Amino acid sequence: MTRIRVLFGVAAAAMAVGLWFALTAPPDSLQGQYSRIINVHVPSLWLAFLAFGVTALGSIAWLWKKTQRWDRLASASAEIGVLFTGIGLFTGMVWGQAVWGRAWDWGDARLTTTAVMFFVYLGYIALRNAVDDPVVRARRSAILGVVAVVQVPLVYFSVNLFRTLHPIQSIRPDGSAMPSEMIFAMLVNVVAFTILYVALMAARTDVARTEETFRESELLAGDAVKPPKLSEVKDV
């Protein structure tokens, strides 16, 4: 518990530093103050990609080792990934309404693929909640976790594959049109969000471990309680 508190303390400090850079970096000349949304939007989606990648790795490890901790890791990371995907979608809609004049456009490749990814991983969570047997749940979830991760590169490269409304990547090998101060502020927030992810993962896996221990104790208690034999029942 102390370790988790320390992690959240570090995450809070990092987020505060990221907020300071986000608010003090110069705004974009065309987008104005709305360009500051990038300091939440981009880190959130980066965290979603990272989280779903960890889910895939945990799923592969479970299929190989059949160890419960890998299933626990994959599940916790998927839940956090869905949270940050939702934040990324919401901040993107706010930015789109201000800059494009509309919050959503199904014709935009990045928006559509991100929405599909969001609902697929919501389905992953629903699948876990629909299956009681822990082994069956872990196996089915692991298969879906491995297959679903193909969406991550599709979402990332969608702006290159389909030139629609969404701008291409902010940072590219050939450079960036963004001012260096804006890029630095965004990267600081990427680091801060990553630290927050680590803290959330530690907390969620700890809760999952406690839940598993509680369920196991309930099963053991249930096995200890046996119905009386018919020969032991006396007539009243």
C-alpha positions, -999 to 999 in steps of 0.1 A, spaced: 0 0 0 29 24 8 43 17 -26 11 26 -43 8 58 -23 43 68 -33 35 61 -70 4 83 -68 24 110 -51 50 110 -79 22 109 -105 5 139 -89 37 159 -89 44 149 -125 9 159 -136 12 192 -118 45 199 -137 28 188 -169 -1 212 -163 23 241 -157 40 235 -190 7 231 -208 -6 264 -195 27 283 -200 36 270 -235 28 294 -263 -5 287 -281 -7 278 -318 -11 308 -340 -41 294 -358 -58 273 -331 -53 298 -303 -59 285 -267 -76 254 -280 -42 241 -290 -35 234 -253 -59 204 -255 -31 185 -273 -14 182 -239 -42 160 -227 -54 145 -260 -21 131 -273 -9 117 -239 -42 101 -233 -42 82 -266 -5 74 -261 -15 58 -228 -43 39 -245 -18 25 -271 6 15 -243 -21 0 -222 -35 -22 -250 0 -32 -259 5 -44 -223 -28 -62 -225 -16 -81 -256 17 -90 -240 -1 -102 -208 -25 -122 -229 4 -139 -248 21 -146 -215 -10 -162 -201 -15 -184 -231 21 -195 -227 24 -198 -189 -12 -201 -178 -3 -180 -148 -30 -159 -131 -9 -128 -127 -6 -124 -164 -43 -125 -168 -46 -99 -140 -21 -77 -157 -39 -79 -191 -73 -71 -175 -61 -42 -155 -43 -26 -184 -73 -30 -207 -95 -12 -182 -71 17 -179 -67 18 -217 -105 21 -221 -105 50 -196 -78 69 -215 -93 62 -249 -125 77 -236 -105 108 -224 -88 110 -258 -121 108 -277 -137 134 -255 -108 159 -257 -107 153 -295 -144 161 -298 -139 194 -278 -110 203 -301 -129 193 -332 -159 215 -323 -137 245 -317 -114 241 -348 -135 221 -373 -168 234 -363 -181 199 -355 -173 175 -327 -175 143 -348 -172 132 -384 -176 95 -392 -157 102 -425 -125 109 -405 -103 78 -404 -87 86 -371 -120 92 -353 -137 62 -367 -109 37 -360 -104 51 -325 -141 47 -318 -140 11 -330 -110 4 -308 -129 19 -278 -159 -4 -283 -138 -35 -290 -121 -31 -257 -154 -23 -239 -164 -57 -254 -132 -72 -238 -143 -60 -204 -179 -72 -210 -165 -106 -219 -146 -109 -187 -176 -99 -167 -198 -125 -185 -177 -155 -177 -175 -170 -142 -150 -197 -147 -115 -181 -142 -97 -203 -166 -123 -200 -194 -124 -162 -188 -87 -159 -190 -84 -180 -222 -111 -162 -241 -99 -128 -229 -63 -136 -239 -74 -146 -274 -93 -114 -278 -65 -93 -262 -40 -106 -288 -63 -101 -318 -76 -67 -307 -42 -51 -305 -39 -49 -343 -61 -19 -340 -34 1 -323 -11 5 -354 -42 9 -376 -54 39 -355 -19 54 -354 -12 52 -391 -48 59 -402 -39 96 -408 -12 85 -432 -33 58 -449 -64 79 -453 -60 117 -457 -92 130 -441 -99 158 -417 -75 147 -389 -40 162 -390 -10 138 -394 13 130 -365 26 160 -345 62 146 -344 76 129 -375 110 119 -387 111 148 -411 104 173 -383 73 191 -370 55 223 -378 48 228 -341 69 252 -320 95 235 -299 79 249 -267 46 232 -276 64 199 -284 83 200 -251 52 207 -231 34 178 -248 63 154 -242 64 164 -205 27 155 -203 33 122 -221 59 113 -193 35 125 -166 6 104 -180 29 74 -182 38 77 -146 0 80 -138 -5 48 -158 21 29 -137 4 41 -105 -31 31 -117 -18 -3 -128 -2 -10 -94 -35 0 -77 -57 -20 -100 -37 -52 -100 -35 -50 -62 -73 -47 -60 -77 -76 -85 -53 -97 -63 -74 -90 -33 -106 -99 -51 -91 -132 -62 -81 -140 -27 -116 -132 -14 -133 -154 -41 -109 -183 -32 -117 -180 5 -154 -180 -3 -150 -212 -23 -131 -229 5 -157 -218 30 -184 -232 7 -166 -265 4 -163 -268 42 -201 -266 46 -216 -299 36 -253 -309 38 -262 -335 65 -266 -371 55 -302 -384 54 -293 -410 81 -282 -382 104 -315 -364 102 -338 -372 131 -375 -370 130 -389 -341 150 
